[in-house]
Amino acid sequence: MEECNIYNNNELKDDDNKENDITSTYLSAFWHGLGLFGESYLLFSVGTLRPLWEALYPACFDAQNNNACANPYLSYKSITYSVVLGVMAGMIALGILANTIGRRRGSIITASLMAFGAVCLSLSSIFLSGNPSVLFPVMSLSLFVFGVGVGGEYPLSA
């Protein structure tokens, strides 16, 4: 014999699920927004930091005297275009690679490249700040690796 229940227990469960869905939606949006902020911060901070680098390393930015930076085109000047080259290389290379290994694995690779590039950038600025002839090429390489990860996101998310 079936009981007739005027109170549907599923309605209570649905209300709880709605609250959990709203919370998870906000947390997901916050998490993705935080990732986008971190990515944009690294990409756009290079132009903002140039005046600071000019004050810290005046010999590297002096047109007549480049003793501190052996080759300025391979040092601080390459930072501005290494990210763009990395993004283009990442779009091509990781787009092709993702067709072979899948989007999930490709996304893990892009996130790993971005994390590795960001950590290398942070560590190079901490440990190599006394030697600008080494600091700027390492920062340029780190930004290139970060740019490959950023560029790889575009074909994987399309």
NORBELDA-V697669 format. One line per field, one symbol per residue. phi: phi as a letter, one per 20 degrees, with the letter a starting at -180 (. if undefined). psi: psi as a letter, one per 20 degrees, with the letter a starting at -180 (. if undefined). Layout:
# NORBELDA-V697669
phi->???
psi->???
This chain:
# NORBELDA-V697669
phi->.eeedfdefffffffffffffffffffffffffffffffffffeffffegffffffcfffdefecdffdgcffedfffffdffffffffffffffffffeeofffffffffffffffffffffffeedfecffdffffffffffffffffffffffee
psi->pqqooipohhgghhgghgghggghgghgggghhhghggghghhiighhighghhhhmhhhjphholhhognhhidhhihhihgghggghhggghgghhhgirhghhhhgghgggggggghgghhhgijiinhihgghhhggghggghggghhhghhi.
